[in-house]
Amino acid sequence: MRALIAATAGLVLAFALVLTITALGSPTGTTSPKPLLTTVPAHP
């Protein structure tokens, strides 16, 4: 019975965390105007 209560409490806590993150929304920001400069290693 204690395991069921603990599982329910964890589920409620996880659901509350998801709702909180959803309510806050995504952070505002912009992408970098400069492209990422990456190099591909030469094949041997």
Number of C-alpha atoms within 10 A of each C-alpha: 6 7 8 9 10 11 12 12 12 12 12 12 12 12 11 12 12 11 12 11 10 10 9 8 9 8 6 5 6 6 6 7 6 6 7 7 5 6 6 5 6 5 4 3
